[in-house]
């Protein structure tokens, strides 16, 4: 049911990158005032964590901080939701690669 809800609200366009704990997808919003807008959808599997409590605490902190920030140099989080096994965050899509690539 959850994947159905996700697919009704967002269309996955392509995989942008993979990390140690999850993936980031380019998605398009299908409904609402921001219909058609592109987002970077961060998808993190809860089961990837060795210490589930620490993982949930750091993820909750990330969501809380991003939801309160409004700065031109920090990506804005527009949506955050979860299923029983995955956390999702819809962030501003910033084409051009990730910061680590340029720092490396």
C-alpha positions as CSV (number, residue, x, y, z in Angstrom):
1,X,0.0,0.0,0.0
2,X,2.8,2.4,0.8
3,X,4.6,2.0,-2.5
4,X,1.2,2.6,-4.2
5,X,0.9,5.9,-2.2
6,X,4.4,6.9,-3.2
7,X,3.8,6.1,-6.9
8,X,0.6,8.1,-6.8
9,X,2.4,11.2,-5.6
10,X,5.9,10.9,-7.3
11,X,7.1,9.6,-10.5
12,X,10.7,8.1,-10.3
13,X,12.7,9.4,-13.3
14,X,16.2,8.1,-12.6
15,X,18.7,7.1,-10.0
16,X,21.0,10.0,-9.2
17,X,23.3,8.3,-6.8
18,X,23.9,5.6,-4.2
19,X,25.5,5.9,-0.8
20,X,26.3,3.6,2.1
21,X,22.8,3.8,3.6
22,X,20.5,4.4,0.6
23,X,19.8,6.0,-2.8
24,X,18.8,9.4,-4.2
25,X,16.3,9.5,-7.1
26,X,15.2,12.2,-9.4
27,X,11.4,12.3,-9.0
28,X,8.6,14.4,-10.4
29,X,5.6,15.5,-8.2
30,X,2.3,14.2,-9.7
31,X,-0.2,16.1,-7.6
32,X,-0.8,19.3,-5.7
33,X,0.3,22.9,-6.1
34,X,3.9,21.8,-7.0
35,X,2.7,19.3,-9.7
36,X,5.4,18.7,-12.2
37,X,8.2,20.0,-10.0
38,X,11.4,18.0,-9.8
39,X,12.8,16.8,-6.4
40,X,15.7,14.7,-5.3
41,X,14.2,11.9,-3.3
42,X,16.5,10.5,-0.6
43,X,15.5,6.9,0.2
44,X,17.1,5.3,3.3
45,X,16.5,1.7,4.3
46,X,16.1,1.4,8.1
47,X,17.5,-2.2,8.1
48,X,20.9,-0.9,6.8
49,X,21.7,0.4,10.3
50,X,23.7,-1.6,12.8
51,X,22.4,0.5,15.6
52,X,18.8,1.1,14.8
53,X,18.2,3.6,17.7
54,X,21.2,5.7,16.7
55,X,20.1,5.6,13.1
56,X,16.6,6.7,13.9
57,X,17.9,9.5,16.2
58,X,20.3,10.9,13.5
59,X,17.6,10.6,10.8
60,X,15.1,12.4,13.0
61,X,17.6,15.1,13.7
62,X,18.4,15.5,10.0
63,X,14.6,15.8,9.2
64,X,14.1,18.3,12.0
65,X,17.0,20.5,11.0
66,X,16.2,20.5,7.3
67,X,12.5,21.3,8.0
68,X,13.5,24.4,9.9
69,X,16.2,25.8,7.6
70,X,15.6,28.4,5.0
71,X,19.0,29.4,3.5
72,X,20.0,29.8,-0.2
73,X,23.1,27.6,0.3
74,X,21.3,24.7,1.9
75,X,18.9,22.4,0.1
76,X,15.3,22.7,1.3
77,X,13.4,19.6,2.4
78,X,9.8,19.8,1.1
79,X,8.5,16.4,2.3
80,X,9.5,13.7,4.7
81,X,7.6,10.4,5.2
82,X,8.3,6.8,6.0
83,X,7.2,3.2,5.5
84,X,7.9,0.4,7.9
85,X,11.3,-0.2,6.4
86,X,12.3,3.0,4.6
87,X,12.6,6.8,5.2
88,X,12.0,9.2,2.4
89,X,13.0,12.9,2.1
90,X,12.0,15.0,-0.9
91,X,14.7,17.7,-1.3
92,X,15.4,20.5,-3.8
93,X,16.9,19.0,-7.0
94,X,20.2,20.7,-7.6
95,X,21.6,19.4,-11.0
96,X,25.4,19.3,-11.4
97,X,26.6,16.5,-9.2
98,X,27.1,16.2,-5.5
99,X,29.3,18.4,-3.3
100,X,31.6,15.5,-2.4
101,X,32.5,15.1,-6.1
102,X,33.8,18.7,-6.2
103,X,35.5,18.5,-2.8
104,X,37.3,15.3,-3.9
